[in-house]
Amino acid sequence: MNISALEKERLKYQPKLPVSLKGIGKLVEGSKTESVADQKEIKELFPNTYGMPIISFEVGDEAIERAPINVGVILSGGQAPGGHNVISGIFDGIKNVNQKSKLFGFLGGPGGLVDHKYIELTADIVDSYRNTGGFDIIGSGRTKLEEEWQFDKGLEIAKDLDLNSLVIIGGDDSNTTACILAEYYEAKNSGVQVIGCPKTIDGDLKNEMIEASFGFDTATKVYSELIGNIQRDSNSAKKYWHFIKLMGRSASHIGLECALKTQPNITLISEEVEKKQQTLDEVVSYMAGIISKRAENGDNFGVALIPEGLIEFIPEMKILITELNDLLADGTKTERDFKHLKKSHRIAWVAEKITDESSKVLLSLPSGIASQLMLDRDPHGNVQVSLIETEKLLGEMVKTKLSEMKKSGEYSGAFGTQYHFFGYEGRCAAPSNFDADYCYSLGFTASVLVAEGKTGYMSSVRNLTLPADEWIAGGVPVTMMMNMEKRHGHMKPVIQKALVELDGAPYKYFKSKRGEWAFNTCFIYPGPIQYFGPTEVCDPTTETLKLEQA
Ligand code: FBP
């Protein structure tokens, strides 16, 4: 009833699958694996799921009839385009194993498992969400599963529903949880398997075996369309500098990909700022330098991309944030005292309780930004960087720097700003053909892993720059991606986050071009995602993957 003409048409799209998933494939096991680091500790923590081999599926013989499998699926964390297709892939995969198989969806994220809130996902429901954006089929949430009573509540409902397996669709933290659950259920000999699926628009859940997290392709295409439109406006009106903050929590993959697609004048890469240990003032001077040089050519306009996580990579800000995290950590006395204070007294109160250096930094920030740094942390203890207006902070500071330069005769241009934040615009977009196919394949692969009795694996689909037919489907033991990191003051096993590699091909290419993009106007206008038309317009994936796999 209430669906757009495009959505109606997209419901009919049949996502492409790797050839090995058509029919029932043959499972091929590689050699034993080790974790990326801290092997001894990880092995001790995961005695039942450590060291398992990498799995790939190859074209098999005739399909054989198997027993039905029942799966419970959870969407965890931030939305990412294609989640509905992972679910439809699981659905079709388990029905392919046996028509009597059933799929249940836990509502509102991991919390739904603990609270026993679920629905059965029937063909009618799944069919009405195929190739659509969003996670609204069952909803998502950020509840962190970390305590045994939560795991036991999960087991209780799994037994009630006769589930063979849980599939957790999430980012690095959620897949870490999937691995901990898999180990716990295996140790209990419960018969409940746990499989993960790599989701996040941030693109920071990737490694040798996971080439990309789903949603990154579509989200960056949406942002690049918007950036292109703004570039065209900027190049037409020639009177504004547009400061655009882009989502992506820590890593700058989104900013880098959008830069490769649109060729803006300035793109900050947080990982580079950290490597060079650049101060806030140095970052501002870098931007002001480009702006004043463009002004010499009469170009008082341009576009700057700013990754949302930047603030945490600037050394003095990082120290300040760490001190704030400790001072305002959940459940501490200082946090309670802080919450009882009048809002107008909070900055001064905090400034007295942190080190002199951090206090100076805090007090030098516009009060709006200082307050944003003190907002509640997310359930994983992270600062909610999407709530910090870094683009405005930089814009204001650049303005001040340019007026100083004007006074000393180094700058004579005009500086008008417009601010934007792109994040939510892309997280629920209708998945591109790439994400529609990739997600469906990830879901289908998860169902085959379940049918094969596997647990503690992440669904993996590789060779992504080739046509979907040639993709390699399989599973990667989650323990293989783990290392030990300090979280809330304790060493914990976690999946290593993939930041932008400064010796990687995408960054190196960007670096070789950014000077030219800064001073000449070399904008590219990618336009909107196309779902129908020539394959070179509709099907290619990201510039990042193309450069990485060239
Ligand atoms: P995930 O890592 O859970 O996929 O979430 C990614 C993200 O979109 C980040 O880019 C952003 O910082 C964050 O979620 C915002 O989350 P929320 O909307 O819950 O505040």
Boltz pocket constraint, residues with backbone or C-beta under 6 A from the ligand:
constraints:
  - pocket:
      binder: B
      contacts: [[A, 76], [A, 77], [A, 78], [A, 79], [A, 80], [A, 171], [A, 199], [A, 200], [A, 201], [A, 202], [A, 247], [A, 248], [A, 249], [A, 308], [A, 384], [A, 385], [A, 386], [A, 427]]
      max_distance: 6.0
